[in-house]
Amino acid sequence: MNQRAVNPITLEVVRNAIFAIAEEMSAVVMRSARSPLLKEAGDLSSALTDARGRLIAQGKDIPIHLGVMAFTVKEFLTRIPRRQLREGDQYYLNLPEVGGNHLPDVKAIRPVFAAGRLVAFAISLAHWADIGGAVPGSYVPWATEAYQEGLRIPPIRVFTRKGAEPSAMEFILGNLRGREEREGDLLAQYAANEVAARRLGELFERYGVRTVLACFDRFRAESEAQMRAAIRAIPPGSYEGEDWVDDDGIEDRPIPVRVRVTIRGALAHLDFTGTGSQAKGPVNTTRFVACSAVYYSLKALVGPDIPANDGCYRPVRVAVPQGTVLNPSSDAPVVGGNHETSQRVVDAIFKALAPALPERITAGGPTTSGLLLFAGRRDGRWYILYEVHGGGEGAAAHRDGGHAVRVHMSNVMNTPVEVIEAEYPIEVGRHELRVGSGGAGAHCGGLGQVRAYRLLGEATLTTMLERRIVPPWGVFGGAAGLPYRITLERDGAVREVKGKETLPLRPGDLVTIESSGGGGYGAPSARPAELIENGYR
């Protein structure tokens, strides 16, 4: 159907319908999942694509996940031909090389048919609190190969229209910890995709296949046009930026992430030549994640209101050299790179574009998960608390940074203290702002937070975070924020905990995390008098 023939009212009805479907998918997972990581923290995302895997809509979820899902179905279809797909099928996978992130991010893919024709796919991504591997929680700071990090699931059909495939379910659930909780999370993803298939079916039945598919084409064309216009607003030229990974958990040295951003007319080209080589430890990430960070950065800076779909990304070219920390071999460990190294990409891009877009840039913030992972056994069953910790937002041209927030590629909520203490043998003794952690400037960085955990039983602690060595950066003369700090207090003695480490805990141990403050914007001497008088930092 000619795109111009689509009734504009129908176009808007379909547009809002697909957004609502993606949002409903995420709500279904949060209402149905077993693990607090999903039902409380919301570490999940939802998306819809057309029959060729081209993104058409996504939920208001986590940028790391969403940019990657622009590739997932396309890569899936190179392994599972469309002719093999049937109504009611659901496939599960987590292989990073299949348009993926890291192993704990498990995707459920559901083909959707209308009038006997494959017309769309629903994708539910959920971070499972354990996917097997050498360490409970599946974060292995000392991993040197992917096989240590957990169960690698190629696309495998787990459901048909007749129900679950018992052998497939057993293969997955028999290889990880916390079977009952993982099964609940798996079924929640199944339910989300079933709801999406039903809603899409209703949409196609009401307006017809040709009309709805024509609407999809219009959505992509509109987003492409809007992104081209947004890129034209960036002054043409080449801009360079770099940021640094603290270390890889194996070698105690920083790893550079470098980018050259070239703006030419309505096209943006980002080249990561000069980025550090593939790391020994688990801070590598996939080129899909690198592209996701690029897409996020450009949307955040110049096109925040542009609907994210396949068309939105057409004017953007990304070069990620093979053999780097952003494009490693398929057997490289990647669990930390997913949410740590991806944020280094964003910081490098923001630094590069600061001279071109000074009014839109924010200084460095808590561009890390700030992850503490507690795991142990209670009443013979595994418990795994995966808890992330935001920090001070970087300041902007006309405001101070916010306190204790997530920024950029992360959008996960903290687990409420009441839930932690009800479901885990852990007490939270402190939860407060970290006074003095924000960087000074004409506008000051926001404050980090302090959270202290008292262990009531034996457990392991795994850390996986950045911004402990390299602090959040200030911009245009602003000062850096304080870096993260983690301590373990036992029998009156206090020791520093590394940013990537696993260690045993005893009853009575106190683990305290102090998250980073944000970087300042502009010289401190230029701070407005009214802010100084109010004592706001």
Summary of the structure (lengths in Angstrom):
residues: 537
radius of gyration: 22.9
end to end distance: 57.5
largest distance: 74.5
contacts: 2132
relative contact order: 0.12
helix: 30%
strand: 26%
